[in-house]
């Protein structure tokens, strides 16, 4: 007859499980926040998809990947993208992902890490038209989202700088990189796509 008294006893969680519980709660809160941002973006419409540079708030500059948020939603539709990588997307999904990427590039990456344009460090204001640049910047942005999240720990941002930012900028801004025929002086903007090797059998 002691069962009713046992039901009223408080639940005791072992100390070693509290860290796991706190980590799980933090992860769920972060995931809920990302889903809320995605929902807000979807309900606001795609009015900003064609205007990457105008009037974005600081909050909009750090929003998450649309594809990554959709893929992370539990119980989400099986019709979602097989990959969150931007080159695997097409149609409206690609347009929305590129618009979100452009906001991050223009409002966070370039103001903080852009550095001066020189012959040894070219850049292109029309980087969205360079497939290699889009691919590398998108991969960099996905890594930034993961490694600046609280769950990545205190060394996450340092890991992002060392393993992702530095190699990406080195590849993009080298004189023989994708912007090699583009702007090498801020006073003389230029844009030209370099020829790619022809696929075999073309």
C-alpha positions as CSV (number, residue, x, y, z in Angstrom):
1,X,0.0,0.0,0.0
2,X,3.0,2.3,-0.1
3,X,2.7,3.0,-3.9
4,X,0.7,6.2,-3.6
5,X,3.4,7.7,-1.3
6,X,6.1,6.8,-3.9
7,X,4.2,8.6,-6.7
8,X,4.4,11.8,-4.7
9,X,8.1,11.6,-4.2
10,X,10.2,14.2,-6.1
11,X,12.1,12.8,-9.1
12,X,15.9,12.8,-8.4
13,X,18.2,13.3,-11.4
14,X,21.8,12.2,-10.9
15,X,24.3,15.1,-11.1
16,X,26.1,13.5,-14.0
17,X,22.9,13.5,-16.0
18,X,22.2,17.2,-15.4
19,X,24.8,18.4,-18.0
20,X,23.3,16.2,-20.6
21,X,19.8,17.5,-19.8
22,X,21.0,21.1,-19.9
23,X,22.7,20.5,-23.3
24,X,19.6,18.9,-24.7
25,X,17.4,21.8,-23.5
26,X,19.9,24.3,-25.1
27,X,19.9,22.4,-28.4
28,X,16.1,22.3,-28.4
29,X,15.8,26.0,-27.7
30,X,18.3,26.8,-30.5
31,X,16.4,24.5,-32.9
32,X,13.1,26.1,-32.0
33,X,14.6,29.6,-32.6
34,X,15.9,28.6,-36.0
35,X,12.5,27.1,-36.9
36,X,10.8,30.3,-35.7
37,X,13.1,32.4,-38.0
38,X,12.3,30.1,-40.9
39,X,8.6,30.4,-40.3
40,X,8.8,34.2,-40.0
41,X,10.7,34.3,-43.3
42,X,8.2,32.1,-45.0
43,X,5.2,34.1,-43.7
44,X,6.9,37.4,-44.7
45,X,7.0,36.1,-48.3
46,X,9.9,36.1,-50.7
47,X,9.9,39.9,-51.2
48,X,13.6,40.2,-50.3
49,X,14.8,37.4,-52.6
50,X,15.5,39.8,-55.4
51,X,17.0,42.5,-53.2
52,X,20.0,41.2,-51.4
53,X,21.6,44.4,-50.3
54,X,18.8,46.8,-49.4
55,X,17.7,47.6,-45.8
56,X,18.4,44.3,-44.1
57,X,18.4,44.3,-40.3
58,X,21.3,43.0,-38.3
59,X,19.2,40.1,-37.3
60,X,18.5,39.3,-40.9
61,X,22.2,39.1,-41.6
62,X,22.7,36.1,-39.4
63,X,19.6,34.1,-40.3
64,X,20.1,30.4,-40.9
65,X,20.0,28.4,-44.1
66,X,16.5,27.8,-45.4
67,X,17.5,24.4,-46.7
68,X,19.3,23.4,-43.5
69,X,16.3,24.5,-41.4
70,X,13.9,22.6,-43.5
71,X,16.1,19.5,-43.3
72,X,16.4,19.7,-39.5
73,X,12.7,20.0,-38.8
74,X,11.5,16.8,-37.1
75,X,8.8,15.0,-38.9
76,X,9.4,17.2,-41.9
77,X,8.1,16.4,-45.4
78,X,10.0,13.7,-47.2
79,X,9.8,16.0,-50.3
80,X,12.6,18.2,-48.9
81,X,16.0,18.4,-50.6
82,X,18.2,15.4,-50.5
83,X,21.1,17.7,-49.7
84,X,21.2,21.1,-48.0
85,X,24.2,22.1,-50.2
86,X,23.2,25.0,-52.5
87,X,24.3,23.3,-55.7
88,X,21.8,20.5,-55.1
89,X,18.9,22.9,-54.9
90,X,17.0,24.2,-57.9
91,X,14.1,26.6,-58.7
92,X,12.7,28.6,-55.8
93,X,14.7,26.7,-53.2
94,X,18.0,27.8,-54.9
95,X,16.7,31.4,-55.2
96,X,15.8,31.6,-51.5
97,X,19.0,30.0,-50.3
98,X,21.1,32.3,-52.5
99,X,19.2,35.4,-51.1
100,X,19.9,34.3,-47.5
101,X,23.5,33.6,-48.3
102,X,23.9,37.0,-50.0
103,X,22.6,38.7,-46.8
104,X,25.2,36.9,-44.7
105,X,28.0,37.7,-47.2
106,X,27.1,41.4,-47.5
107,X,26.2,42.0,-43.8
108,X,28.7,39.9,-41.9
109,X,31.4,38.3,-44.0
110,X,32.5,41.3,-46.1
111,X,32.3,44.0,-43.5
112,X,34.4,41.9,-41.1
113,X,36.7,39.9,-43.3
114,X,36.6,41.6,-46.7
115,X,40.0,43.3,-46.6
116,X,41.3,45.5,-49.4
117,X,40.9,44.6,-53.0
118,X,44.3,44.3,-54.8
119,X,45.9,42.5,-57.7
120,X,46.9,39.8,-55.2
121,X,43.5,39.7,-53.6
122,X,40.7,40.2,-56.2
123,X,37.0,40.2,-55.5
124,X,33.8,40.4,-57.6
125,X,30.7,42.3,-56.6
126,X,28.8,39.9,-58.8
127,X,30.1,36.8,-56.9
128,X,26.6,35.2,-57.2
129,X,27.4,34.6,-60.9
130,X,30.5,32.6,-60.2
131,X,29.4,29.0,-59.4
132,X,32.6,28.2,-57.5
133,X,32.2,31.2,-55.3
134,X,28.6,30.4,-54.6
135,X,29.5,26.8,-53.6
136,X,32.5,27.8,-51.4
137,X,30.7,30.7,-49.7
138,X,27.6,28.5,-49.0
139,X,29.8,25.8,-47.5
140,X,31.5,28.5,-45.4
141,X,28.1,29.8,-44.2
142,X,26.9,26.3,-43.3
143,X,30.0,25.8,-41.2
144,X,29.6,29.2,-39.6
145,X,26.0,28.3,-38.6
146,X,27.2,25.1,-37.0
147,X,30.4,26.3,-35.3
148,X,29.0,29.5,-33.9
149,X,26.1,27.7,-32.3
150,X,26.4,27.4,-28.5
151,X,26.4,23.6,-28.8
152,X,29.7,23.8,-30.7
153,X,31.4,24.9,-27.5
154,X,33.9,27.7,-26.8
155,X,36.3,26.7,-29.5
156,X,33.7,26.5,-32.3
157,X,34.4,30.0,-33.6
158,X,38.2,29.5,-33.6
159,X,37.7,26.2,-35.4
160,X,35.6,28.0,-38.0
161,X,38.3,30.6,-38.6
162,X,41.1,28.1,-38.9
163,X,39.4,25.2,-40.8
164,X,36.9,27.0,-42.9
165,X,37.3,30.8,-43.3
166,X,41.0,31.0,-44.0
167,X,41.1,28.2,-46.6
168,X,38.0,29.5,-48.3
169,X,39.2,33.1,-48.6
170,X,42.6,31.8,-49.8
171,X,40.9,29.9,-52.6
172,X,38.5,32.6,-53.6
173,X,40.8,35.6,-53.5
174,X,43.9,34.1,-55.0
175,X,45.0,35.7,-58.3
176,X,44.2,32.5,-60.2
177,X,40.9,31.8,-58.3
178,X,37.4,32.4,-59.6
179,X,37.8,36.2,-59.4
180,X,41.1,36.3,-61.2
181,X,39.5,38.2,-64.2
182,X,37.4,40.5,-62.0
183,X,38.0,43.5,-59.8
184,X,41.7,44.0,-58.8
185,X,41.3,47.7,-57.9
186,X,38.3,49.2,-56.1
187,X,38.5,52.2,-58.5
188,X,38.0,49.9,-61.6
189,X,35.2,47.4,-60.9
190,X,35.2,44.5,-63.4
191,X,33.4,41.2,-63.8
192,X,34.2,38.3,-66.2
193,X,33.6,34.6,-65.9
194,X,36.7,32.5,-66.6
195,X,36.3,29.6,-69.0
196,X,35.9,26.2,-67.5
197,X,37.3,23.0,-68.8
198,X,35.0,21.2,-71.2
199,X,33.5,18.0,-69.9
200,X,34.7,14.8,-71.5
201,X,32.8,13.8,-74.6
202,X,31.3,17.3,-75.0
